[in-house]
Amino acid sequence: MQRILSYTLIVASLAMAAVPVASADARFRVIVNPQVRGNQIPRAALSSIFLKRAVRWGDGSSAQPVDQSMRSDVRRAFTADVLGQGLVEVEVYWHHRMEAGQVPPAVKTSDEDIVSFVAATPGAIGYVSPSAQLPPGVREITVVN
């Protein structure tokens, strides 16, 4: 009986860990190039990719993040929900990193440009507004805690 209870708790814990993050009432959708494996990404891993603390996917291929414009409401939502920071803090972070020779993610000015970049770039990951049309060349993934 004790073993069954322990197993149930482990399964319940794993199930809770895989609960999708609602992206603050779906204020954005995360998309990837079809070559990127998996259907979910932990919020911490997504943050690491966009801050370029992680530069490779689990299979060793290069992760290629692409950001929306600093003027975009979608970027503001993504930055707050995933990076846990404001736009000014991220701008300061990248200013310091660029002084050290690092390059921030590419920036595109529209959902369409993000979709095009992700579709054409192996290892690419980006985010778009909830209403963005997604062609077959990109795939949406779920952000999990």
C-alpha positions as a Markdown table, in Angstrom:
| # | Residue | x | y | z |
|---|---|---|---|---|
| 1 | Met | 0.0 | 0.0 | 0.0 |
| 2 | Gln | 2.8 | 2.4 | 0.9 |
| 3 | Arg | 4.6 | 1.7 | -2.4 |
| 4 | Ile | 1.3 | 2.4 | -4.4 |
| 5 | Leu | 0.9 | 5.7 | -2.5 |
| 6 | Ser | 4.4 | 6.8 | -3.2 |
| 7 | Tyr | 4.0 | 5.9 | -6.9 |
| 8 | Thr | 0.8 | 7.9 | -7.0 |
| 9 | Leu | 2.5 | 10.9 | -5.5 |
| 10 | Ile | 5.3 | 10.7 | -7.9 |
| 11 | Val | 3.0 | 10.5 | -10.9 |
| 12 | Ala | 0.8 | 13.4 | -9.5 |
| 13 | Ser | 4.0 | 15.5 | -9.1 |
| 14 | Leu | 5.1 | 14.8 | -12.6 |
| 15 | Ala | 1.7 | 15.6 | -14.0 |
| 16 | Met | 1.6 | 18.9 | -12.1 |
| 17 | Ala | 5.1 | 19.8 | -13.4 |
| 18 | Ala | 3.8 | 19.4 | -17.0 |
| 19 | Val | 0.8 | 21.7 | -16.6 |
| 20 | Pro | 1.1 | 24.3 | -19.3 |
| 21 | Val | 1.6 | 27.9 | -18.3 |
| 22 | Ala | -1.3 | 29.9 | -19.5 |
| 23 | Ser | 1.1 | 32.6 | -20.8 |
| 24 | Ala | -0.8 | 35.1 | -18.6 |
| 25 | Asp | -4.1 | 34.5 | -20.4 |
| 26 | Ala | -2.4 | 33.7 | -23.7 |
| 27 | Arg | -0.7 | 37.0 | -24.2 |
| 28 | Phe | 1.8 | 35.3 | -26.6 |
| 29 | Arg | 2.5 | 31.9 | -28.3 |
| 30 | Val | 5.9 | 30.4 | -28.4 |
| 31 | Ile | 6.9 | 28.9 | -31.8 |
| 32 | Val | 9.8 | 26.9 | -33.1 |
| 33 | Asn | 11.3 | 25.6 | -36.3 |
| 34 | Pro | 10.0 | 22.1 | -37.1 |
| 35 | Gln | 13.5 | 20.7 | -36.6 |
| 36 | Val | 13.4 | 21.6 | -32.9 |
| 37 | Arg | 12.3 | 18.5 | -30.9 |
| 38 | Gly | 9.6 | 18.4 | -28.3 |
| 39 | Asn | 6.2 | 20.0 | -27.6 |
| 40 | Gln | 7.0 | 21.7 | -24.3 |
| 41 | Ile | 9.7 | 23.9 | -22.9 |
| 42 | Pro | 10.2 | 24.7 | -19.2 |
| 43 | Arg | 10.0 | 28.4 | -18.5 |
| 44 | Ala | 13.5 | 28.5 | -17.0 |
| 45 | Ala | 15.0 | 26.9 | -20.2 |
| 46 | Leu | 13.1 | 29.4 | -22.4 |
| 47 | Ser | 14.4 | 32.2 | -20.3 |
| 48 | Ser | 18.0 | 30.9 | -20.6 |
| 49 | Ile | 17.7 | 30.7 | -24.4 |
| 50 | Phe | 16.4 | 34.2 | -24.7 |
| 51 | Leu | 19.1 | 35.5 | -22.4 |
| 52 | Lys | 21.6 | 33.4 | -24.3 |
| 53 | Arg | 22.8 | 31.6 | -21.2 |
| 54 | Ala | 21.9 | 28.4 | -23.1 |
| 55 | Val | 22.9 | 28.4 | -26.7 |
| 56 | Arg | 22.2 | 24.8 | -27.7 |
| 57 | Trp | 19.2 | 22.5 | -27.7 |
| 58 | Gly | 19.4 | 19.1 | -26.0 |
| 59 | Asp | 20.5 | 17.5 | -29.2 |
| 60 | Gly | 23.5 | 19.8 | -29.5 |
| 61 | Ser | 22.0 | 22.0 | -32.3 |
| 62 | Ser | 22.3 | 25.7 | -32.0 |
| 63 | Ala | 19.3 | 27.6 | -30.4 |
| 64 | Gln | 18.4 | 30.7 | -32.4 |
| 65 | Pro | 16.1 | 33.0 | -30.4 |
| 66 | Val | 14.3 | 35.9 | -32.1 |
| 67 | Asp | 12.7 | 38.8 | -30.2 |
| 68 | Gln | 9.9 | 41.1 | -31.0 |
| 69 | Ser | 10.6 | 44.9 | -31.2 |
| 70 | Met | 11.0 | 46.7 | -27.8 |
| 71 | Arg | 7.8 | 48.7 | -28.7 |
| 72 | Ser | 5.7 | 45.5 | -29.0 |
| 73 | Asp | 3.1 | 44.6 | -26.3 |
| 74 | Val | 3.9 | 41.0 | -27.1 |
| 75 | Arg | 7.5 | 41.5 | -26.1 |
| 76 | Arg | 6.5 | 43.3 | -22.9 |
| 77 | Ala | 4.2 | 40.3 | -22.0 |
| 78 | Phe | 6.9 | 37.7 | -22.9 |
| 79 | Thr | 9.6 | 39.6 | -21.0 |
| 80 | Ala | 7.5 | 39.9 | -17.9 |
| 81 | Asp | 6.1 | 36.3 | -18.0 |
| 82 | Val | 9.1 | 34.4 | -19.1 |
| 83 | Leu | 12.2 | 36.4 | -18.1 |
| 84 | Gly | 10.6 | 37.9 | -15.0 |
| 85 | Gln | 11.9 | 41.3 | -15.8 |
| 86 | Gly | 10.9 | 44.6 | -17.4 |
| 87 | Leu | 12.1 | 45.8 | -20.8 |
| 88 | Val | 14.5 | 48.3 | -19.2 |
| 89 | Glu | 16.2 | 45.5 | -17.1 |
| 90 | Val | 16.6 | 43.4 | -20.2 |
| 91 | Glu | 18.0 | 46.3 | -22.1 |
| 92 | Val | 20.6 | 46.9 | -19.4 |
| 93 | Tyr | 21.4 | 43.2 | -19.3 |
| 94 | Trp | 22.1 | 43.2 | -23.0 |
| 95 | His | 24.1 | 46.4 | -22.8 |
| 96 | His | 26.5 | 44.8 | -20.3 |
| 97 | Arg | 26.6 | 41.5 | -22.3 |
| 98 | Met | 27.4 | 43.4 | -25.6 |
| 99 | Glu | 30.3 | 45.2 | -23.8 |
| 100 | Ala | 31.6 | 41.6 | -23.2 |
| 101 | Gly | 31.3 | 40.8 | -26.9 |
| 102 | Gln | 28.0 | 38.9 | -26.8 |
| 103 | Val | 25.2 | 39.5 | -29.3 |
| 104 | Pro | 21.5 | 39.7 | -28.2 |
| 105 | Pro | 18.8 | 37.7 | -30.1 |
| 106 | Ala | 17.8 | 38.9 | -33.5 |
| 107 | Val | 14.9 | 41.4 | -33.4 |
| 108 | Lys | 11.9 | 41.4 | -35.8 |
| 109 | Thr | 9.2 | 44.0 | -36.0 |
| 110 | Ser | 6.1 | 41.9 | -36.6 |
| 111 | Asp | 4.5 | 38.5 | -36.0 |
| 112 | Glu | 4.9 | 37.8 | -39.7 |
| 113 | Asp | 8.6 | 38.6 | -39.6 |
| 114 | Ile | 9.1 | 36.3 | -36.5 |
| 115 | Val | 7.2 | 33.5 | -38.3 |
| 116 | Ser | 9.3 | 33.9 | -41.4 |
| 117 | Phe | 12.5 | 33.9 | -39.4 |
| 118 | Val | 11.5 | 30.8 | -37.4 |
| 119 | Ala | 10.4 | 28.9 | -40.5 |
| 120 | Ala | 13.7 | 29.6 | -42.3 |
| 121 | Thr | 16.1 | 29.2 | -39.5 |
| 122 | Pro | 17.1 | 25.7 | -38.1 |
| 123 | Gly | 17.0 | 25.8 | -34.3 |
| 124 | Ala | 14.9 | 29.0 | -34.2 |
| 125 | Ile | 12.5 | 29.9 | -31.4 |
| 126 | Gly | 10.3 | 33.0 | -31.1 |
| 127 | Tyr | 7.0 | 34.3 | -29.8 |
| 128 | Val | 4.0 | 35.9 | -31.5 |
| 129 | Ser | 0.7 | 37.3 | -30.5 |
| 130 | Pro | -2.1 | 34.8 | -29.8 |
| 131 | Ser | -3.9 | 35.8 | -33.1 |
| 132 | Ala | -0.9 | 35.2 | -35.3 |
| 133 | Gln | -1.4 | 32.8 | -38.2 |
| 134 | Leu | 1.0 | 29.9 | -38.1 |
| 135 | Pro | 1.9 | 28.2 | -41.4 |
| 136 | Pro | 3.1 | 24.6 | -41.7 |
| 137 | Gly | 6.8 | 25.8 | -41.5 |
| 138 | Val | 6.5 | 26.5 | -37.7 |
| 139 | Arg | 5.2 | 24.7 | -34.7 |
| 140 | Glu | 3.8 | 26.0 | -31.4 |
| 141 | Ile | 5.1 | 24.6 | -28.2 |
| 142 | Thr | 3.8 | 24.9 | -24.6 |
| 143 | Val | 5.6 | 26.7 | -21.9 |
| 144 | Val | 5.6 | 24.7 | -18.6 |
| 145 | Asn | 6.7 | 25.6 | -15.1 |
